[in-house]
Amino acid sequence: MLADHWRRQIEWAKTAHRFDQPRDDYQEYISHLAPWSWSATFTFRRRPGRAWALAAMQRYLQELETTAGCDIAWAFVEDYGGPDERYHFHLLIGGVDHLSTRSWELKAGRRFGNSEIKPYNRHDARYIAKKVVEENRDLHLGGALLSR
């Protein structure tokens, strides 16, 4: 089962006064949490309930970790956007450099809807930091790689 590090993240937020931190500081925090491999956006084709969507993401990440054969890390934010306000995730995944982005993008597409996975870039951590700091989105952290 993937480890969920929400308590660790909440404690960090309390001590760092999360909402007073500039986006750049939060970007640094996110970018140094793990050796990120991928950045992804998964947009749901339907309007799922939040609990169902989070459970679907948990199953996807568990399957990814099992296939990877090693510990992985993940960080994601939930978002709504576009002309029809579609529910979607912006996420970073670490520890999966040896896997094909294309095959996992196809799996995500079948499971969620419109999906894009690309190699990680520091700007991806900045975008997630923007969502957390400026738009007050929750940052979901997990994976055994973060436990090290």
C-alpha contacts under 8 A as a table, 3 or more apart, distances in Angstrom:
res1	aa1	res2	aa2	distance
1	M	62	Q	6.75
2	L	58	Q	7.96
2	L	61	L	7.87
2	L	62	Q	6.43
2	L	142	G	6.54
2	L	143	G	4.89
2	L	144	A	6.20
3	A	142	G	5.26
3	A	143	G	4.87
3	A	144	A	5.53
3	A	147	S	7.69
4	D	140	H	7.91
4	D	141	L	6.11
4	D	142	G	4.23
4	D	143	G	6.46
5	H	8	R	5.33
5	H	9	Q	6.34
5	H	140	H	7.82
5	H	141	L	5.42
5	H	142	G	5.15
5	H	143	G	7.89
5	H	146	L	7.87
6	W	9	Q	5.00
6	W	10	I	6.02
6	W	140	H	6.60
6	W	141	L	6.15
6	W	142	G	7.58
7	R	10	I	5.08
7	R	11	E	6.15
8	R	11	E	5.23
8	R	12	W	6.21
9	Q	12	W	5.06
9	Q	13	A	6.12
9	Q	141	L	7.39
10	I	13	A	4.99
10	I	14	K	6.20
11	E	14	K	5.14
11	E	15	T	6.34
12	W	15	T	5.29
12	W	16	A	5.92
13	A	16	A	5.12
13	A	17	H	5.69
13	A	18	R	4.77
14	K	17	H	5.33
14	K	18	R	6.71
15	T	18	R	7.86
16	A	20	D	7.98
16	A	21	Q	7.20
17	H	20	D	5.50
17	H	21	Q	6.57
18	R	21	Q	5.39
18	R	26	Y	7.93
18	R	133	V	7.26
19	F	22	P	7.88
19	F	133	V	5.97
21	Q	25	D	6.25
21	Q	26	Y	6.74
21	Q	133	V	7.72
22	P	25	D	5.49
22	P	26	Y	6.66
22	P	133	V	7.61
23	R	26	Y	5.14
23	R	27	Q	6.03
23	R	126	R	7.28
23	R	129	A	5.84
23	R	130	K	5.97
23	R	133	V	6.18
23	R	134	E	7.78
24	D	27	Q	4.93
24	D	28	E	6.27
24	D	126	R	7.14
24	D	129	A	7.73
25	D	28	E	5.09
25	D	29	Y	6.35
26	Y	29	Y	4.96
26	Y	30	I	6.24
26	Y	126	R	7.97
26	Y	129	A	5.65
26	Y	133	V	7.66
27	Q	30	I	5.17
27	Q	31	S	5.95
27	Q	125	A	5.50
27	Q	126	R	4.98
27	Q	128	I	7.68
27	Q	129	A	5.20
28	E	31	S	5.15
28	E	32	H	6.15
28	E	125	A	7.97
29	Y	32	H	5.52
29	Y	33	L	6.41
30	I	33	L	5.36
30	I	34	A	7.98
30	I	125	A	6.11
30	I	129	A	7.38
31	S	34	A	6.95
31	S	35	P	7.96
31	S	36	W	7.58
31	S	122	R	6.84
31	S	125	A	5.73
32	H	35	P	7.25
33	L	146	L	6.92
34	A	73	A	6.63
34	A	94	G	6.28
34	A	145	L	7.25
34	A	146	L	6.52
35	P	94	G	5.49
35	P	95	G	6.77
36	W	39	S	7.99
36	W	73	A	7.76
36	W	92	L	6.43
36	W	93	I	5.60
36	W	94	G	3.91
36	W	95	G	6.77
36	W	120	Y	6.18
37	S	92	L	7.44
37	S	93	I	5.81
37	S	94	G	4.68
37	S	95	G	6.27
37	S	96	V	5.98
37	S	97	D	5.50
37	S	119	P	5.97
37	S	120	Y	5.22
38	W	92	L	5.68
38	W	93	I	5.16
38	W	94	G	6.58
38	W	96	V	7.64
38	W	97	D	7.82
38	W	101	T	7.89
38	W	117	I	6.51
38	W	118	K	5.62
38	W	119	P	4.50
38	W	120	Y	4.37
39	S	90	H	7.57
39	S	91	L	5.74
39	S	92	L	4.58
39	S	93	I	6.45
39	S	117	I	5.77
39	S	118	K	5.47
39	S	119	P	6.00
39	S	120	Y	4.96
39	S	121	N	7.49
39	S	124	D	6.50
40	A	89	F	7.89
40	A	90	H	5.83
40	A	91	L	5.19
40	A	92	L	6.38
40	A	115	S	7.30
40	A	116	E	5.43
40	A	117	I	4.29
40	A	118	K	6.32
41	T	88	H	6.93
41	T	89	F	5.52
41	T	90	H	4.60
41	T	91	L	6.33
41	T	115	S	5.71
41	T	116	E	5.38
41	T	117	I	6.72
42	F	88	H	5.41
42	F	89	F	5.26
42	F	90	H	6.81
42	F	108	A	7.02
42	F	109	G	7.58
42	F	112	F	6.42
42	F	113	G	6.84
42	F	114	N	6.04
42	F	115	S	4.43
42	F	116	E	6.58
43	T	86	R	6.69
43	T	87	Y	6.12
43	T	88	H	4.16
43	T	89	F	6.57
43	T	112	F	6.34
43	T	113	G	5.63
43	T	114	N	5.10
43	T	115	S	6.10
44	F	47	R	6.69
44	F	48	P	7.43
44	F	86	R	6.54
44	F	87	Y	5.89
44	F	88	H	5.90
44	F	112	F	4.80
44	F	113	G	4.80
44	F	114	N	6.65
45	R	86	R	7.59
45	R	112	F	6.49
45	R	113	G	4.72
45	R	114	N	6.90
46	R	86	R	7.83
46	R	113	G	7.99
47	R	86	R	6.88
47	R	87	Y	6.66
48	P	52	W	6.42
48	P	53	A	6.02
48	P	87	Y	7.67
49	G	52	W	5.34
49	G	53	A	6.22
50	R	53	A	5.10
50	R	54	L	6.15
51	A	54	L	5.24
51	A	55	A	6.13
52	W	55	A	5.11
52	W	56	A	6.11
53	A	56	A	5.06
53	A	57	M	6.23
54	L	57	M	5.04
54	L	58	Q	6.16
55	A	58	Q	4.95
55	A	59	R	6.25
56	A	59	R	5.16
56	A	60	Y	6.23
57	M	60	Y	5.03
57	M	61	L	6.16
58	Q	61	L	5.22
58	Q	62	Q	6.09
59	R	62	Q	5.07
59	R	63	E	6.16
60	Y	63	E	5.20
60	Y	64	L	6.16
60	Y	108	A	7.69
61	L	64	L	4.90
61	L	65	E	6.12
62	Q	65	E	5.14
62	Q	66	T	6.19
63	E	66	T	5.12
63	E	67	T	6.15
64	L	67	T	5.19
64	L	68	A	5.99
65	E	68	A	4.97
65	E	69	G	6.31
65	E	70	C	6.46
65	E	71	D	6.40
65	E	72	I	5.94
66	T	69	G	5.35
66	T	70	C	7.35
68	A	71	D	7.69
68	A	72	I	7.89
68	A	95	G	7.92
68	A	96	V	6.28
68	A	98	H	7.74
68	A	99	L	6.92
70	C	95	G	7.37
71	D	95	G	6.58
71	D	143	G	6.87
71	D	144	A	5.25
71	D	145	L	4.99
72	I	93	I	7.08
72	I	94	G	5.45
72	I	95	G	4.72
72	I	96	V	6.85
72	I	143	G	5.35
72	I	144	A	5.96
72	I	145	L	4.95
72	I	146	L	7.77
73	A	93	I	5.64
73	A	94	G	4.86
73	A	95	G	6.57
73	A	141	L	7.71
73	A	142	G	5.81
73	A	143	G	4.25
73	A	144	A	6.33
73	A	145	L	5.00
73	A	146	L	5.75
74	W	91	L	7.00
74	W	92	L	5.56
74	W	93	I	4.54
74	W	94	G	6.28
74	W	140	H	7.90
74	W	141	L	5.75
74	W	142	G	5.32
74	W	143	G	5.89
75	A	91	L	5.55
75	A	92	L	5.25
75	A	93	I	6.74
75	A	139	L	6.73
75	A	140	H	5.44
75	A	141	L	4.50
75	A	142	G	6.58
76	F	89	F	6.44
76	F	90	H	5.45
76	F	91	L	4.03
76	F	92	L	6.29
76	F	128	I	7.39
76	F	139	L	5.83
76	F	140	H	5.21
76	F	141	L	6.76
77	V	89	F	5.68
77	V	90	H	5.48
77	V	91	L	6.54
77	V	128	I	6.73
77	V	131	K	7.32
77	V	132	V	7.50
77	V	137	R	6.39
77	V	138	D	5.99
77	V	139	L	5.15
77	V	140	H	6.25
78	E	87	Y	7.31
78	E	88	H	5.95
78	E	89	F	4.71
78	E	90	H	6.67
78	E	137	R	6.85
78	E	138	D	7.19
79	D	87	Y	5.84
79	D	88	H	5.29
79	D	89	F	5.97
79	D	90	H	7.48
79	D	137	R	7.56
80	Y	85	E	5.17
80	Y	86	R	5.30
80	Y	87	Y	4.56
80	Y	88	H	6.08
81	G	84	D	7.04
81	G	85	E	4.28
81	G	86	R	5.47
81	G	87	Y	6.89
81	G	88	H	7.81
82	G	85	E	5.08
82	G	86	R	6.38
83	P	86	R	7.93
90	H	128	I	6.96
91	L	128	I	7.71
92	L	120	Y	7.36
92	L	124	D	7.72
92	L	125	A	7.67
93	I	96	V	7.21
94	G	97	D	7.59
94	G	145	L	7.88
95	G	145	L	7.50
96	V	99	L	5.52
97	D	100	S	7.95
100	S	103	S	5.67
100	S	104	W	6.66
101	T	104	W	5.31
101	T	105	E	5.90
101	T	117	I	6.01
101	T	118	K	6.77
102	R	105	E	5.02
102	R	106	L	6.24
102	R	117	I	7.46
103	S	106	L	5.17
103	S	107	K	6.35
104	W	107	K	4.95
104	W	108	A	6.08
104	W	117	I	7.80
105	E	108	A	5.07
105	E	109	G	6.05
105	E	115	S	6.04
105	E	116	E	5.98
105	E	117	I	5.71
106	L	109	G	4.94
106	L	110	R	6.32
106	L	115	S	7.66
107	K	110	R	5.27
107	K	111	R	6.21
108	A	111	R	4.99
108	A	112	F	5.65
108	A	113	G	7.01
108	A	115	S	6.04
109	G	112	F	5.42
109	G	113	G	4.56
109	G	114	N	5.44
109	G	115	S	5.08
110	R	113	G	6.04
112	F	115	S	7.36
120	Y	124	D	6.75
121	N	124	D	5.49
121	N	125	A	7.51
122	R	125	A	5.47
122	R	126	R	6.67
123	H	126	R	4.85
123	H	127	Y	6.29
124	D	127	Y	5.15
124	D	128	I	6.48
125	A	128	I	5.19
125	A	129	A	6.07
126	R	129	A	4.94
126	R	130	K	6.09
127	Y	130	K	5.03
127	Y	131	K	6.42
128	I	131	K	5.11
128	I	132	V	6.34
129	A	132	V	5.09
129	A	133	V	5.93
130	K	133	V	5.31
130	K	134	E	5.38
130	K	135	E	6.99
131	K	134	E	5.72
131	K	135	E	4.96
131	K	136	N	6.51
131	K	137	R	5.68
132	V	135	E	5.76
132	V	136	N	4.88
132	V	137	R	4.48
132	V	138	D	6.12
132	V	139	L	6.46
133	V	136	N	5.53
133	V	137	R	7.38
142	G	146	L	6.55
143	G	146	L	5.84
143	G	147	S	7.36
144	A	147	S	5.13
144	A	148	R	7.25
145	L	148	R	5.82
